[in-house]
């Protein structure tokens, strides 16, 4: 069991079922609290979960607004204490790398003592994410061009079939030959781009592999 789970159990073993339900809703991304959740809220737990999720301290303002309707005022001290503890989990170096690697946004919520390590790890993971995205985009472009090339080849075959069909006038044959010439030009353009893209893809894959091999996680 990881440190997060140990701390969760230590802090909240006495919570009622309804309070746990409210916390679960918050973890799943629920941004508001209903009357029951306001009445049974464990503000330290809510703050802790917000900290683990990397939420801004301003999130408590939403809870204050939600619960004001039921004459419930959030315990700000408990919330901030829980959030501070939760941020210790969110701001771990491994989590920074994981978020960057997954292409997630950067939340500037970490304490000064944890920010440098978290940011460095995030940037490292983010660099791999970007490199991987570039490879994916290049492969997608290659796939599209190969599809276009196939379409042009099919069109060429139809034109060649038309060219040998009976009953065509000289002008019609000239137009078909012109179309075939234009198709060949289009194919040449695509083939040239494909050659460049395959060359670039090799470089991109090599760079991605180097980043992955030298990743410190």
N, CA, C and O of each residue as an XYZ file, in Angstrom:
868
protein
N       0.849     -1.198      0.000
C       0.000      0.000      0.000
C       0.878      1.238      0.000
O       1.830      1.313      0.776
N       0.576      2.222     -0.862
C       1.436      3.392     -0.972
C       1.175      4.382      0.153
O       0.223      4.238      0.920
N       2.057      5.414      0.242
C       1.952      6.401      1.316
C       0.631      7.134      1.295
O       0.072      7.471      2.339
N       0.127      7.384      0.070
C      -1.158      8.085     -0.053
C      -2.260      7.306      0.643
O      -3.060      7.878      1.383
N      -2.302      5.991      0.406
C      -3.341      5.159      1.025
C      -3.179      5.102      2.532
O      -4.172      5.133      3.258
N      -1.928      5.018      3.024
C      -1.706      5.021      4.472
C      -2.229      6.300      5.097
O      -2.894      6.276      6.133
N      -1.925      7.406      4.461
C      -2.345      8.691      5.010
C      -3.855      8.833      4.954
O      -4.474      9.369      5.873
N      -4.441      8.349      3.864
C      -5.893      8.419      3.708
C      -6.569      7.658      4.852
O      -7.517      8.150      5.462
N      -6.078      6.477      5.127
C      -6.676      5.651      6.200
C      -6.472      6.302      7.554
O      -7.380      6.313      8.385
N      -5.274      6.848      7.781
C      -4.982      7.461      9.074
C      -5.880      8.656      9.336
O      -6.348      8.858     10.457
N      -6.118      9.452      8.294
C      -6.893     10.673      8.475
C      -8.393     10.437      8.541
O      -9.116     11.174      9.212
N      -8.866      9.390      7.831
C     -10.300      9.326      7.586
C     -10.964      7.986      7.937
O     -12.032      7.672      7.412
N     -10.360      7.224      8.789
C     -10.910      5.910      9.092
C     -12.269      5.981      9.767
O     -13.043      5.026      9.707
N     -12.568      7.111     10.411
C     -13.835      7.238     11.134
C     -14.926      7.919     10.329
O     -16.000      8.195     10.864
N     -14.681      8.192      9.072
C     -15.704      8.887      8.278
C     -16.950      8.034      8.108
O     -16.877      6.809      8.018
N     -18.083      8.699      8.066
C     -19.328      8.009      7.764
C     -19.418      7.711      6.281
O     -18.703      8.314      5.480
N     -20.289      6.789      5.907
C     -20.440      6.394      4.508
C     -20.795      7.576      3.633
O     -20.296      7.690      2.513
N     -21.636      8.441      4.117
C     -22.048      9.587      3.315
C     -20.887     10.529      3.050
O     -20.799     11.111      1.969
N     -20.010     10.684      4.004
C     -18.851     11.543      3.806
C     -17.914     10.949      2.779
O     -17.355     11.675      1.956
N     -17.735      9.659      2.813
C     -16.897      8.990      1.826
C     -17.482      9.138      0.433
O     -16.748      9.317     -0.539
N     -18.812      9.063      0.336
C     -19.461      9.248     -0.953
C     -19.191     10.642     -1.497
O     -18.917     10.808     -2.686
N     -19.267     11.628     -0.641
C     -19.003     12.997     -1.065
C     -17.578     13.135     -1.572
O     -17.340     13.789     -2.588
N     -16.623     12.521     -0.872
C     -15.226     12.580     -1.299
C     -15.042     11.892     -2.632
O     -14.305     12.375     -3.491
N     -15.708     10.767     -2.807
C     -15.593     10.030     -4.070
C     -16.086     10.876     -5.235
O     -15.496     10.870     -6.315
N     -17.168     11.600     -5.007
C     -17.693     12.465     -6.049
C     -16.692     13.552     -6.418
O     -16.553     13.917     -7.586
N     -15.996     14.067     -5.402
C     -15.009     15.103     -5.672
C     -13.841     14.555     -6.469
O     -13.351     15.210     -7.388
N     -13.392     13.351     -6.121
C     -12.277     12.742     -6.837
C     -12.637     12.533     -8.294
O     -11.785     12.676     -9.171
N     -13.893     12.196     -8.566
C     -14.329     11.944     -9.932
C     -14.513     13.239    -10.719
O     -14.848     13.207    -11.903
N     -14.296     14.371    -10.065
C     -14.348     15.625    -10.798
C     -15.592     16.446    -10.522
O     -15.822     17.454    -11.190
N     -16.408     16.033     -9.543
C     -17.612     16.795     -9.213
C     -17.208     18.146     -8.644
O     -16.482     18.198     -7.651
N     -17.658     19.235     -9.244
C     -17.209     20.570     -8.854
C     -18.130     21.226     -7.844
O     -17.822     22.311     -7.350
N     -19.258     20.597     -7.523
C     -20.217     21.214     -6.614
C     -20.602     20.235     -5.517
O     -20.386     19.029     -5.625
N     -21.180     20.791     -4.455
C     -21.656     19.986     -3.331
C     -23.149     20.216     -3.152
O     -23.631     21.345     -3.242
N     -23.885     19.119     -2.895
C     -25.302     19.267     -2.605
C     -25.501     19.426     -1.106
O     -24.528     19.488     -0.354
N     -26.750     19.491     -0.665
C     -27.029     19.769      0.737
C     -26.440     18.704      1.651
O     -25.784     19.031      2.640
N     -26.668     17.431      1.329
C     -26.158     16.359      2.187
C     -24.639     16.391      2.269
O     -24.060     16.195      3.337
N     -23.998     16.641      1.126
C     -22.539     16.671      1.107
C     -22.004     17.851      1.914
O     -20.971     17.740      2.575
N     -22.706     18.979      1.858
C     -22.298     20.131      2.664
C     -22.434     19.833      4.161
O     -21.570     20.203      4.957
N     -23.521     19.165      4.532
C     -23.794     18.912      5.942
C     -22.793     17.944      6.561
O     -22.460     18.070      7.739
N     -22.308     16.977      5.780
C     -21.420     15.946      6.345
C     -19.972     16.135      5.894
O     -19.126     15.284      6.170
N     -19.681     17.226      5.212
C     -18.357     17.397      4.603
C     -17.230     17.339      5.628
O     -17.293     17.969      6.683
N     -16.208     16.575      5.295
C     -14.957     16.580      6.035
C     -14.022     17.485      5.242
O     -13.462     17.064      4.229
N     -13.852     18.710      5.688
C     -13.134     19.701      4.889
C     -11.654     19.376      4.753
O     -11.019     19.768      3.775
N     -11.109     18.671      5.717
C      -9.718     18.241      5.580
C      -9.587     17.213      4.454
O      -8.641     17.258      3.667
N     -10.529     16.305      4.388
C     -10.516     15.300      3.327
C     -10.704     15.959      1.961
O      -9.993     15.641      1.008
N     -11.664     16.875      1.875
C     -11.917     17.551      0.606
C     -10.676     18.332      0.166
O     -10.301     18.310     -1.006
N     -10.048     19.022      1.120
C      -8.822     19.741      0.797
C      -7.717     18.804      0.354
O      -6.968     19.105     -0.576
N      -7.619     17.661      1.028
C      -6.601     16.670      0.674
C      -6.808     16.165     -0.754
O      -5.864     16.086     -1.540
N      -8.045     15.829     -1.071
C      -8.336     15.325     -2.407
C      -8.094     16.405     -3.469
O      -7.618     16.101     -4.563
N      -8.415     17.641     -3.156
C      -8.146     18.729     -4.094
C      -6.646     18.906     -4.285
O      -6.184     19.171     -5.395
N      -5.892     18.759     -3.207
C      -4.442     18.855     -3.314
C      -3.868     17.749     -4.167
O      -3.008     17.998     -5.011
N      -4.334     16.522     -3.957
C      -3.877     15.377     -4.744
C      -4.207     15.586     -6.225
O      -3.454     15.157     -7.099
N      -5.335     16.246     -6.499
C      -5.747     16.509     -7.880
C      -5.065     17.742     -8.477
O      -5.260     18.051     -9.652
N      -4.259     18.454     -7.662
C      -3.568     19.633     -8.169
C      -4.470     20.825     -8.374
O      -4.191     21.682     -9.213
N      -5.566     20.889     -7.606
C      -6.492     22.010     -7.767
C      -5.985     23.256     -7.065
O      -5.272     23.182     -6.064
N      -6.369     24.403     -7.611
C      -6.013     25.685     -7.023
C      -6.735     25.874     -5.688
O      -7.800     25.301     -5.458
N      -6.139     26.688     -4.812
C      -6.767     26.975     -3.524
C      -8.108     27.672     -3.699
O      -8.939     27.658     -2.790
N      -8.323     28.279     -4.857
C      -9.582     28.988     -5.100
C     -10.771     28.038     -5.221
O     -11.920     28.479     -5.222
N     -10.497     26.727     -5.325
C     -11.592     25.761     -5.448
C     -12.533     25.816     -4.257
O     -13.725     25.538     -4.383
N     -11.986     26.179     -3.088
C     -12.834     26.227     -1.895
C     -13.921     27.289     -2.049
O     -14.962     27.201     -1.397
N     -13.697     28.286     -2.895
C     -14.715     29.305     -3.121
C     -15.988     28.730     -3.699
O     -17.087     29.191     -3.393
N     -15.833     27.710     -4.546
C     -17.006     27.047     -5.112
C     -17.787     26.336     -4.027
O     -19.017     26.387     -4.003
N     -17.066     25.667     -3.120
C     -17.740     24.963     -2.025
C     -18.434     25.954     -1.086
O     -19.523     25.688     -0.578
N     -17.791     27.088     -0.869
C     -18.402     28.101     -0.003
C     -19.720     28.579     -0.600
O     -20.710     28.751      0.111
N     -19.720     28.788     -1.889
C     -20.933     29.238     -2.573
C     -22.007     28.159     -2.531
O     -23.176     28.457     -2.284
N     -21.615     26.890     -2.775
C     -22.570     25.792     -2.761
C     -23.237     25.658     -1.395
O     -24.453     25.502     -1.290
N     -22.420     25.721     -0.369
C     -22.920     25.419      0.975
C     -23.573     26.610      1.671
O     -24.267     26.440      2.673
N     -23.354     27.798      1.150
C     -23.967     28.977      1.759
C     -25.485     28.866      1.746
O     -26.160     29.364      2.647
N     -26.012     28.217      0.729
C     -27.462     28.041      0.612
C     -28.030     27.234      1.771
O     -29.208     27.348      2.109
N     -27.165     26.409      2.376
C     -27.607     25.553      3.482
C     -27.023     26.018      4.811
O     -27.004     25.270      5.789
N     -26.547     27.259      4.837
C     -25.982     27.868      6.051
C     -24.802     27.078      6.580
O     -24.608     26.989      7.792
N     -24.019     26.510      5.693
C     -22.820     25.766      6.068
C     -21.609     26.537      5.557
O     -21.542     26.901      4.383
N     -20.654     26.780      6.453
C     -19.438     27.498      6.093
C     -18.268     26.523      6.119
O     -18.041     25.861      7.132
N     -17.524     26.424      5.025
C     -16.373     25.518      5.003
C     -15.364     25.869      6.087
O     -15.147     27.041      6.394
N     -14.756     24.850      6.658
C     -13.681     25.035      7.622
C     -12.401     25.267      6.818
O     -11.749     24.323      6.372
N     -12.060     26.532      6.645
C     -10.935     26.873      5.779
C      -9.608     26.350      6.307
O      -8.754     25.932      5.525
N      -9.427     26.368      7.612
C      -8.174     25.871      8.189
C      -8.004     24.380      7.903
O      -6.925     23.919      7.532
N      -9.104     23.636      8.088
C      -9.044     22.197      7.833
C      -8.829     21.936      6.346
O      -8.052     21.062      5.963
N      -9.528     22.705      5.516
C      -9.383     22.531      4.072
C      -7.949     22.791      3.630
O      -7.368     22.002      2.886
N      -7.385     23.902      4.092
C      -6.030     24.252      3.675
C      -5.006     23.246      4.199
O      -4.032     22.931      3.516
N      -5.231     22.745      5.416
C      -4.314     21.743      5.965
C      -4.356     20.477      5.117
O      -3.319     19.890      4.806
N      -5.576     20.061      4.743
C      -5.712     18.866      3.906
C      -5.130     19.084      2.524
O      -4.456     18.205      1.986
N      -5.384     20.249      1.943
C      -4.867     20.534      0.596
C      -3.343     20.568      0.605
O      -2.701     20.056     -0.311
N      -2.767     21.171      1.640
C      -1.304     21.217      1.740
C      -0.722     19.813      1.772
O       0.296     19.536      1.138
N      -1.372     18.941      2.509
C      -0.897     17.557      2.575
C      -1.090     16.857      1.227
O      -0.228     16.100      0.780
N      -2.227     17.118      0.591
C      -2.480     16.505     -0.707
C      -1.481     16.953     -1.760
O      -1.096     16.173     -2.631
N      -1.065     18.204     -1.678
C      -0.091     18.709     -2.644
C       1.252     18.005     -2.526
O       2.003     17.936     -3.498
N       1.559     17.487     -1.352
C       2.787     16.722     -1.196
C       2.767     15.486     -2.088
O       3.811     15.028     -2.552
N       1.582     14.955     -2.322
C       1.441     13.810     -3.217
C       1.453     14.264     -4.682
O       2.153     13.691     -5.517
N       0.675     15.291     -4.971
C       0.583     15.777     -6.351
C       1.942     16.242     -6.869
O       2.280     15.997     -8.027
N       2.699     16.890     -6.044
C       3.942     17.521     -6.472
C       5.150     16.604     -6.437
O       6.284     17.068     -6.556
N       4.924     15.318     -6.275
C       6.038     14.372     -6.339
C       6.620     14.360     -7.748
O       5.912     14.547     -8.738
N       7.916     14.136     -7.808
C       8.622     14.138     -9.092
C       8.011     13.138    -10.065
O       7.811     13.459    -11.237
N       7.716     11.944     -9.598
C       7.158     10.910    -10.482
C       5.818     11.339    -11.063
O       5.512     11.038    -12.217
N       5.021     12.039    -10.266
C       3.730     12.496    -10.763
C       3.908     13.595    -11.798
O       3.169     13.646    -12.781
N       4.878     14.473    -11.590
C       5.166     15.502    -12.576
C       5.543     14.892    -13.917
O       5.078     15.337    -14.966
N       6.387     13.872    -13.872
C       6.785     13.190    -15.105
C       5.579     12.525    -15.767
O       5.402     12.610    -16.982
N       4.759     11.868    -14.961
C       3.582     11.169    -15.497
C       2.631     12.151    -16.174
O       2.111     11.866    -17.252
N       2.404     13.290    -15.558
C       1.497     14.284    -16.139
C       2.048     14.840    -17.443
O       1.312     14.983    -18.420
N       3.330     15.151    -17.464
C       3.935     15.648    -18.692
C       3.920     14.604    -19.790
O       3.638     14.913    -20.948
N       4.224     13.369    -19.426
C       4.268     12.265    -20.385
C       2.897     12.008    -21.000
O       2.790     11.578    -22.148
N       1.844     12.278    -20.218
C       0.476     12.075    -20.700
C      -0.074     13.302    -21.419
O      -1.203     13.279    -21.910
N       0.714     14.370    -21.485
C       0.249     15.583    -22.163
C      -0.731     16.399    -21.356
O      -1.482     17.197    -21.917
N      -0.739     16.212    -20.042
C      -1.648     16.967    -19.190
C      -1.126     18.379    -18.974
O       0.058     18.659    -19.165
N      -2.029     19.259    -18.573
C      -1.643     20.646    -18.326
C      -0.777     20.781    -17.091
O      -0.761     19.905    -16.226
N      -0.060     21.887    -17.019
C       0.841     22.149    -15.894
C       0.130     23.039    -14.884
O      -0.230     24.175    -15.193
N      -0.069     22.527    -13.693
C      -0.747     23.291    -12.642
C       0.306     23.910    -11.725
O       1.061     23.196    -11.065
N       0.351     25.220    -11.690
C       1.348     25.908    -10.864
C       0.837     26.021     -9.429
O       0.490     27.107     -8.964
N       0.797     24.898     -8.745
C       0.258     24.870     -7.384
C       1.270     24.343     -6.377
O       0.996     24.341     -5.177
N       2.428     23.899     -6.838
C       3.373     23.246     -5.933
C       4.088     24.257     -5.036
O       4.402     25.367     -5.465
N       4.338     23.861     -3.795
C       5.118     24.716     -2.889
C       6.513     24.970     -3.460
O       7.015     24.191     -4.270
N       7.127     26.067     -3.027
C       8.426     26.467     -3.573
C       9.472     25.358     -3.454
O      10.306     25.194     -4.345
N       9.432     24.607     -2.373
C      10.423     23.563     -2.175
C      10.270     22.384     -3.111
O      11.237     21.666     -3.364
N       9.069     22.173     -3.631
C       8.806     21.042     -4.507
C       8.716     21.435     -5.971
O       8.825     20.583     -6.853
N       8.517     22.721     -6.236
C       8.294     23.185     -7.602
C       9.427     22.854     -8.575
O       9.144     22.360     -9.666
N      10.698     23.102     -8.234
C      11.764     22.851     -9.216
C      11.833     21.401     -9.686
O      11.928     21.140    -10.885
N      11.784     20.453     -8.741
C      11.848     19.041     -9.109
C      10.635     18.605     -9.907
O      10.748     17.853    -10.874
N       9.468     19.087     -9.490
C       8.227     18.744    -10.188
C       8.256     19.292    -11.608
O       7.907     18.585    -12.554
N       8.667     20.542    -11.763
C       8.688     21.177    -13.085
C       9.693     20.479    -14.010
O       9.399     20.244    -15.182
N      10.873     20.151    -13.484
C      11.882     19.483    -14.305
C      11.376     18.125    -14.797
O      11.561     17.764    -15.959
N      10.736     17.383    -13.896
C      10.205     16.074    -14.273
C       9.059     16.216    -15.265
O       8.945     15.446    -16.219
N       8.214     17.210    -15.026
C       7.105     17.464    -15.951
C       7.634     17.781    -17.348
O       7.151     17.237    -18.341
N       8.624     18.661    -17.416
C       9.189     19.043    -18.711
C       9.822     17.850    -19.421
O       9.741     17.724    -20.643
N      10.448     16.987    -18.644
C      11.053     15.789    -19.229
C       9.980     14.895    -19.851
O      10.122     14.430    -20.981
N       8.916     14.665    -19.101
C       7.817     13.857    -19.628
C       7.123     14.546    -20.793
O       6.728     13.896    -21.762
N       6.975     15.861    -20.696
C       6.313     16.625    -21.746
C       7.095     16.563    -23.059
O       6.509     16.503    -24.140
N       8.423     16.580    -22.950
C       9.249     16.512    -24.155
C       9.017     15.199    -24.899
O       8.965     15.169    -26.129
N       8.880     14.120    -24.139
C       8.593     12.827    -24.762
C       7.199     12.842    -25.391
O       6.999     12.324    -26.489
N       6.249     13.435    -24.690
C       4.889     13.527    -25.221
C       4.875     14.283    -26.551
O       4.233     13.849    -27.508
N       5.576     15.400    -26.607
C       5.618     16.199    -27.834
C       6.290     15.427    -28.958
O       5.807     15.424    -30.091
N       7.416     14.763    -28.643
C       8.117     13.980    -29.661
C       7.233     12.861    -30.183
O       7.218     12.579    -31.382
N       6.495     12.222    -29.278
C       5.593     11.148    -29.678
C       4.456     11.682    -30.540
O       4.028     11.022    -31.487
N       3.967     12.878    -30.212
C       2.893     13.495    -30.989
C       3.362     13.842    -32.400
O       2.615     13.694    -33.367
N       4.601     14.302    -32.506
C       5.155     14.635    -33.827
C       5.261     13.386    -34.686
O       4.933     13.406    -35.872
N       5.725     12.292    -34.077
C       5.810     11.021    -34.804
C       4.423     10.592    -35.281
O       4.252     10.164    -36.423
N       3.455     10.709    -34.409
C       2.094     10.325    -34.758
C       1.560     11.173    -35.910
O       0.916     10.656    -36.823
N       1.832     12.485    -35.862
C       1.363     13.376    -36.918
C       2.038     13.049    -38.253
O       1.392     13.057    -39.301
N       3.326     12.766    -38.204
C       4.046     12.429    -39.436
C       3.524     11.125    -40.027
O       3.324     11.022    -41.237
N       3.306     10.140    -39.179
C       2.763      8.876    -39.664
C       1.376      9.070    -40.271
O       1.037      8.455    -41.282
N       0.589      9.925    -39.647
C      -0.743     10.195    -40.182
C      -0.680     10.850    -41.549
O      -1.466     10.526    -42.440
N       0.270     11.785    -41.712
C       0.430     12.439    -43.006
C       0.898     11.443    -44.066
O       0.431     11.477    -45.204
N       1.807     10.568    -43.694
C       2.281      9.542    -44.630
C       1.130      8.638    -45.060
O       0.981      8.310    -46.238
N       0.331      8.250    -44.096
C      -0.814      7.382    -44.398
C      -1.786      8.080    -45.357
O      -2.295      7.462    -46.292
N      -2.037      9.368    -45.120
C      -2.948     10.112    -45.978
C      -2.388     10.233    -47.394
O      -3.125     10.077    -48.368
N      -1.098     10.507    -47.509
C      -0.483     10.644    -48.829
C      -0.467      9.312    -49.575
O      -0.647      9.268    -50.792
N      -0.253      8.240    -48.838
C      -0.287      6.922    -49.476
C      -1.683      6.614    -49.998
O      -1.845      6.011    -51.059
N      -2.682      7.035    -49.244
C      -4.066      6.875    -49.691
C      -4.320      7.719    -50.945
O      -4.948      7.255    -51.897
N      -3.826      8.964    -50.935
C      -3.989      9.839    -52.108
C      -3.282      9.254    -53.323
O      -3.785      9.321    -54.444
N      -2.117      8.684    -53.084
C      -1.358      8.088    -54.175
C      -2.102      6.905    -54.783
O      -2.100      6.707    -55.998
N      -2.733      6.130    -53.918
C      -3.520      4.997    -54.384
C      -4.709      5.479    -55.224
O      -5.036      4.884    -56.251
N      -5.345      6.554    -54.777
C      -6.472      7.111    -55.537
C      -6.023      7.595    -56.913
O      -6.710      7.383    -57.912
N      -4.860      8.247    -56.953
C      -4.344      8.726    -58.238
C      -4.018      7.568    -59.170
O      -4.243      7.658    -60.377
N      -3.498      6.502    -58.626
C      -3.176      5.336    -59.446
C      -4.448      4.705    -60.009
O      -4.493      4.294    -61.168
N      -5.474      4.635    -59.173
C      -6.758      4.105    -59.658
C      -7.321      4.992    -60.767
O      -7.823      4.499    -61.778
N      -7.231      6.304    -60.563
C      -7.731      7.230    -61.578
C      -6.930      7.087    -62.876
O      -7.484      7.169    -63.972
N      -5.641      6.876    -62.736
C      -4.800      6.670    -63.915
C      -5.245      5.452    -64.702
O      -5.303      5.487    -65.931
N      -5.561      4.371    -63.995
C      -5.988      3.142    -64.673
C      -7.306      3.353    -65.423
O      -7.498      2.832    -66.522
N      -8.213      4.128    -64.811
C      -9.471      4.435    -65.496
C      -9.206      5.252    -66.771
O      -9.802      5.003    -67.819
N      -8.309      6.220    -66.658
C      -7.987      7.052    -67.818
C      -7.355      6.210    -68.940
O      -7.664      6.401    -70.116
N      -6.476      5.288    -68.563
C      -5.846      4.432    -69.565
C      -6.883      3.551    -70.252
O      -6.807      3.299    -71.455
N      -7.859      3.084    -69.462
C      -8.930      2.275    -70.046
C      -9.760      3.112    -71.016
O     -10.153      2.641    -72.083
N     -10.022      4.369    -70.627
C     -10.779      5.257    -71.510
C     -10.004      5.534    -72.799
O     -10.583      5.645    -73.879
N      -8.691      5.641    -72.659
C      -7.862      6.007    -73.798
C      -7.939      4.998    -74.942
O      -7.847      5.365    -76.113
N      -8.111      3.721    -74.589
C      -8.137      2.672    -75.625
C      -9.555      2.282    -76.019
O      -9.761      1.361    -76.809
N     -10.530      2.994    -75.458
C     -11.910      2.662    -75.817
C     -12.227      3.180    -77.218
O     -11.617      4.135    -77.701
N     -13.183      2.535    -77.846
C     -13.547      2.881    -79.223
C     -14.451      4.115    -79.259
O     -15.120      4.454    -78.283
N     -14.446      4.764    -80.405
C     -15.372      5.861    -80.633
C     -14.907      7.204    -80.139
O     -15.671      8.167    -80.206
N     -13.667      7.320    -79.636
C     -13.195      8.614    -79.145
C     -12.678      9.466    -80.295
O     -12.074      8.972    -81.246
N     -12.930     10.739    -80.175
C     -12.390     11.664    -81.167
C     -10.935     11.966    -80.814
O     -10.466     11.646    -79.721
N     -10.237     12.583    -81.755
C      -8.838     12.950    -81.519
C      -8.721     13.915    -80.344
O      -7.820     13.791    -79.514
N      -9.644     14.880    -80.279
C      -9.615     15.854    -79.179
C      -9.830     15.186    -77.820
O      -9.207     15.560    -76.827
N     -10.714     14.201    -77.793
C     -10.970     13.483    -76.546
C      -9.729     12.717    -76.092
O      -9.409     12.661    -74.905
N      -9.046     12.135    -77.065
C      -7.836     11.401    -76.708
C      -6.743     12.360    -76.205
O      -5.998     12.043    -75.277
N      -6.668     13.525    -76.833
C      -5.702     14.527    -76.384
C      -5.994     14.954    -74.949
O      -5.078     15.101    -74.140
N      -7.261     15.151    -74.641
C      -7.642     15.550    -73.280
C      -7.299     14.464    -72.270
O      -6.842     14.765    -71.167
N      -7.516     13.197    -72.636
C      -7.188     12.098    -71.728
C      -5.678     12.046    -71.494
O      -5.222     11.845    -70.369
N      -4.912     12.228    -72.567
C      -3.458     12.227    -72.428
C      -2.986     13.385    -71.541
O      -2.049     13.251    -70.754
N      -3.666     14.521    -71.696
C      -3.341     15.670    -70.836
C      -3.637     15.329    -69.368
O      -2.823     15.603    -68.486
N      -4.803     14.733    -69.119
C      -5.175     14.336    -67.756
C      -4.163     13.352    -67.173
O      -3.798     13.443    -66.001
N      -3.718     12.417    -67.999
C      -2.727     11.440    -67.539
C      -1.413     12.131    -67.174
O      -0.759     11.772    -66.194
N      -1.045     13.112    -67.966
C       0.173     13.867    -67.669
C       0.053     14.611    -66.335
O       0.995     14.638    -65.543
N      -1.102     15.204    -66.100
C      -1.325     15.920    -64.840
C      -1.336     14.955    -63.659
O      -0.824     15.280    -62.588
N      -1.909     13.784    -63.844
C      -1.906     12.773    -62.783
C      -0.481     12.380    -62.421
O      -0.153     12.216    -61.246
N       0.358     12.231    -63.432
C       1.751     11.864    -63.178
C       2.470     12.972    -62.407
O       3.289     12.694    -61.530
N       2.164     14.206    -62.732
C       2.764     15.324    -61.998
C       2.324     15.299    -60.533
O       3.132     15.491    -59.624
N       1.027     15.059    -60.323
C       0.503     14.990    -58.951
C       1.163     13.846    -58.185
O       1.503     13.988    -57.010
N       1.341     12.709    -58.862
C       1.989     11.570    -58.226
C       3.438     11.892    -57.863
O       3.921     11.506    -56.799
N       4.116     12.595    -58.751
C       5.515     12.955    -58.477
C       5.615     13.848    -57.243
O       6.512     13.685    -56.416
N       4.682     14.793    -57.130
C       4.685     15.703    -55.976
C       4.488     14.906    -54.689
O       5.200     15.121    -53.708
N       3.530     13.993    -54.691
C       3.242     13.193    -53.509
C       4.425     12.291    -53.166
O       4.807     12.179    -52.001
N       4.995     11.658    -54.165
C       6.126     10.762    -53.927
C       7.329     11.520    -53.375
O       8.056     11.005    -52.525
N       7.538     12.744    -53.859
C       8.625     13.566    -53.321
C       8.384     13.894    -51.848
O       9.296     13.820    -51.026
N       7.137     14.258    -51.530
C       6.818     14.575    -50.128
C       6.940     13.341    -49.254
O       7.416     13.420    -48.122
N       6.512     12.208    -49.773
C       6.632     10.965    -49.013
C       8.088     10.638    -48.713
O       8.418     10.193    -47.613
N       8.944     10.857    -49.680
C      10.369     10.580    -49.465
C      10.921     11.448    -48.339
O      11.671     10.975    -47.485
N      10.537     12.727    -48.348
C      10.985     13.640    -47.289
C      10.424     13.219    -45.939
O      11.139     13.209    -44.937
N       9.141     12.870    -45.917
C       8.493     12.490    -44.660
C       9.091     11.216    -44.078
O       9.263     11.116    -42.863
N       9.408     10.256    -44.914
C      10.034      9.021    -44.412
C      11.405      9.328    -43.810
O      11.791      8.739    -42.800
N      12.125     10.234    -44.424
C      13.423     10.649    -43.899
C      13.229     11.344    -42.544
O      13.947     11.062    -41.584
N      12.257     12.247    -42.482
C      11.991     12.957    -41.232
C      11.510     11.998    -40.147
O      11.882     12.131    -38.981
N      10.686     11.035    -40.537
C      10.172     10.079    -39.562
C      11.302      9.273    -38.936
O      11.280      9.008    -37.734
N      12.265      8.890    -39.717
C      13.414      8.164    -39.170
C      14.119      9.000    -38.104
O      14.477      8.492    -37.042
N      14.315     10.285    -38.396
C      14.952     11.172    -37.418
C      14.088     11.335    -36.169
O      14.585     11.320    -35.043
N      12.795     11.488    -36.395
C      11.877     11.675    -35.261
C      11.846     10.445    -34.361
O      11.833     10.569    -33.137
N      11.832      9.273    -34.959
C      11.822      8.033    -34.178
C      13.129      7.869    -33.404
O      13.127      7.421    -32.258
N      14.232      8.233    -34.033
C      15.526      8.138    -33.355
C      15.572      9.095    -32.163
O      16.083      8.746    -31.099
N      15.035     10.303    -32.350
C      15.019     11.282    -31.266
C      14.118     10.802    -30.126
O      14.480     10.906    -28.954
N      12.947     10.279    -30.478
C      12.033      9.769    -29.462
C      12.671      8.626    -28.680
O      12.538      8.550    -27.459
N      13.353      7.753    -29.377
C      14.013      6.625    -28.703
C      15.099      7.114    -27.750
O      15.261      6.584    -26.651
N      15.840      8.130    -28.184
C      16.900      8.665    -27.327
C      16.315      9.301    -26.059
O      16.861      9.146    -24.966
N      15.191     10.021    -26.223
C      14.534     10.621    -25.060
C      14.054      9.545    -24.094
O      14.211      9.665    -22.879
N      13.467      8.494    -24.656
C      12.932      7.416    -23.825
C      14.043      6.697    -23.089
O      13.906      6.371    -21.910
N      15.139      6.449    -23.779
C      16.256      5.733    -23.161
C      16.913      6.522    -22.051
O      17.403      5.950    -21.077
N      16.924      7.849    -22.198
C      17.593      8.683    -21.212
C      16.635      9.240    -20.163
O      17.047      9.994    -19.281
N      15.375      8.876    -20.257
C      14.413      9.331    -19.242
C      14.815      8.786    -17.887
O      15.210      7.626    -17.768
N      14.716      9.612    -16.881
C      15.158      9.222    -15.539
C      14.076      8.492    -14.752
O      14.328      8.043    -13.633
N      12.875      8.367    -15.318
C      11.809      7.671    -14.572
C      11.806      6.214    -14.933
O      10.988      5.452    -14.418
